[in-house]
Amino acid sequence: MNFSQDANIFIINLESIGKILERNIWIESSNVKIKYPGVLDISINEREPVALIKGKNENAIDSEGMVLGNMPLLKKPCLPRVDGFSEKEIGTSFENDDMSKILFILQVLQKLTWFNNKCFSIKKTEDGFFLLRFMKQSFDIKISHEKLISQIARLISIFELFPDRIRVAGNRLFFDLTFPSRVIMRPILEYGG
């Protein structure tokens, strides 16, 4: 749609402007209205990316599992990467139980300041749990989507007790939070044991 500077805004189809805007997958909703004496007021709600799907192209997804496409450069520099899912077309949603669990885990982690701007990947393990691999912090965390708050609280307690000891003898650490009331912590040796 092209508008000239002297166009009469009172004859513009506001609904069609909204539909044109919402064709952009990054726009969740829009509101177009006229403010008197002659201002066209357009407001939009953007979809917020919560993770990247690792694949041939790293496409962003929102909190509902909608595939948004490539990340704009101005967005968050370090979003979690989700492994183990096939690529989907932009504009479609992941609608399976595993992705719902991952999105729930990410939603909880986003609310905790410790996890802000931490680069990590997440994937489902063969035994039905989830593995978070933190890049710069050099540790892995095995969690369940059930009783997640309790698991995260235990992990944060460990980090507070040992703030400078997230590596042992140069090896990555592995935290298993899937056992009730416990954190199992061990180094990941070169051979994976």
C-alpha positions in Angstrom: 0.0 0.0 0.0 1.3 3.4 -0.9 0.0 6.6 0.6 0.8 10.0 -0.5 1.3 12.8 2.0 -1.9 14.5 1.1 -4.1 11.3 1.0 -7.4 11.3 3.0 -6.8 8.9 5.9 -10.5 8.7 6.6 -11.1 6.6 3.5 -8.2 4.2 4.2 -9.2 0.6 4.9 -7.7 0.1 8.4 -8.4 -3.6 8.5 -6.5 -4.2 5.3 -3.4 -2.4 6.7 -3.5 -4.7 9.8 -3.7 -7.8 7.6 -0.8 -6.6 5.5 1.3 -6.0 8.7 0.4 -9.4 10.1 1.6 -11.2 7.1 5.1 -10.7 8.6 5.6 -13.7 10.8 7.4 -11.6 13.4 4.3 -9.5 14.0 1.9 -11.3 16.4 -0.9 -8.7 16.2 -1.5 -5.1 15.2 -3.8 -2.3 15.9 -4.5 0.4 13.3 -6.7 3.4 14.1 -7.1 7.0 13.3 -6.4 9.6 15.9 -8.0 12.9 15.2 -7.3 15.4 13.7 -5.5 13.3 11.1 -2.9 10.8 12.5 -2.8 7.2 11.5 -1.8 5.3 14.6 -0.3 1.8 14.1 0.9 -0.3 17.0 2.3 -3.8 16.7 3.0 -6.7 19.1 6.1 -8.5 18.0 6.7 -12.2 18.6 9.6 -12.7 20.9 12.1 -15.5 20.1 12.9 -17.8 22.9 15.2 -20.3 21.2 16.8 -21.4 18.0 16.2 -24.7 16.3 19.5 -26.2 15.3 19.5 -27.4 11.8 20.6 -26.4 8.3 19.2 -22.9 9.1 19.0 -21.8 12.7 15.4 -20.6 12.8 14.0 -18.8 15.8 10.9 -20.1 17.6 8.6 -18.2 20.0 7.1 -19.4 23.3 4.3 -21.2 21.4 6.6 -23.1 19.1 6.0 -21.0 16.1 8.9 -21.0 13.6 9.8 -17.4 13.0 12.8 -17.7 10.6 16.2 -16.1 10.8 17.0 -13.9 13.7 17.2 -10.2 13.1 20.6 -8.9 14.1 19.1 -6.6 16.8 17.6 -9.4 18.8 19.1 -11.3 21.7 22.6 -12.4 20.8 22.6 -15.7 22.7 19.3 -17.7 22.6 19.2 -21.4 23.7 19.7 -23.8 20.8 17.2 -26.7 20.6 18.7 -29.9 19.2 17.0 -33.1 18.0 14.1 -31.7 16.0 13.5 -31.7 12.2 13.3 -28.3 10.5 9.9 -26.9 9.9 8.6 -24.3 7.5 8.5 -20.7 8.7 5.1 -19.9 10.0 4.3 -23.4 11.2 4.4 -24.6 14.8 6.0 -27.5 16.6 3.0 -29.3 18.2 4.5 -32.2 20.0 4.9 -33.1 23.6 8.7 -33.0 23.7 8.7 -29.4 22.3 6.0 -28.4 24.8 8.2 -29.7 27.6 11.3 -27.8 26.3 9.3 -24.6 25.9 8.1 -25.0 29.5 11.7 -25.5 30.7 12.8 -22.4 28.8 9.9 -20.4 30.1 11.0 -21.2 33.7 14.7 -20.5 33.0 13.9 -17.1 31.5 12.5 -15.9 34.8 15.7 -16.6 36.6 18.4 -14.0 36.4 21.3 -16.5 36.6 20.3 -17.9 33.2 20.1 -14.5 31.4 22.5 -14.2 28.5 23.9 -17.7 29.1 24.6 -19.6 25.9 23.3 -23.2 26.1 21.7 -25.9 24.1 18.9 -28.3 25.2 17.9 -31.7 23.9 15.9 -34.7 25.0 18.0 -37.6 26.1 17.3 -41.2 25.3 16.0 -41.9 28.8 13.3 -39.2 28.5 15.1 -36.4 30.4 16.6 -33.2 29.1 20.2 -32.2 28.8 21.3 -28.6 29.0 24.8 -28.0 27.8 26.3 -24.6 28.8 29.0 -23.4 26.4 31.1 -20.9 28.3 30.4 -22.2 31.8 31.7 -25.7 30.9 29.0 -27.8 32.5 26.0 -30.0 31.6 22.7 -30.3 33.5 20.3 -33.3 33.2 16.8 -32.3 34.3 13.2 -33.5 34.1 10.3 -31.2 33.1 8.5 -32.4 36.3 9.3 -30.5 39.5 11.5 -28.2 37.5 11.5 -25.4 40.1 12.8 -27.7 42.8 15.6 -28.9 40.5 16.6 -25.4 39.5 16.6 -24.3 43.2 19.0 -27.2 44.0 21.3 -26.2 41.2 21.4 -22.5 42.1 22.2 -23.6 45.7 25.2 -25.5 44.3 26.3 -22.5 42.3 26.1 -20.2 45.3 28.1 -22.7 47.4 30.8 -23.1 44.7 30.7 -20.0 42.6 34.3 -20.4 41.2 34.3 -24.2 41.0 32.2 -25.1 38.0 35.2 -27.0 36.6 37.2 -29.8 38.2 40.7 -30.3 37.0 39.9 -28.7 33.6 37.0 -31.1 32.9 33.4 -30.1 32.3 31.0 -30.9 35.2 27.8 -32.9 34.9 24.9 -32.1 37.2 22.1 -34.7 37.4 19.0 -33.1 39.0 16.6 -35.9 38.2 16.9 -37.6 41.6 14.5 -36.3 44.3 16.2 -34.0 46.9 19.7 -34.6 45.4 22.2 -33.2 43.0 24.7 -35.6 41.6 27.8 -33.8 40.4 30.7 -35.4 38.6 33.4 -34.4 36.1 32.9 -35.4 32.5 36.1 -37.0 31.5 37.5 -37.0 28.0 36.0 -40.5 27.4 32.6 -39.3 28.5 32.5 -41.1 31.9 
